């Protein structure tokens, strides 16, 4: 069975009381940073 892991990170600046969001180019929405985790060994074979 192949497993996939997705990661989301919420970055908060307590000084300015703001969160970091990145605009997704295809969706046109502001989202928290994150993505799909790929094992380094598997990723090296894809490069």
Protein Blocks (a to p, Z undefined) as FASTA:
>chain_A
ZZddddddddddfklopacddddfklopacdeddddddfklmmmmZZ
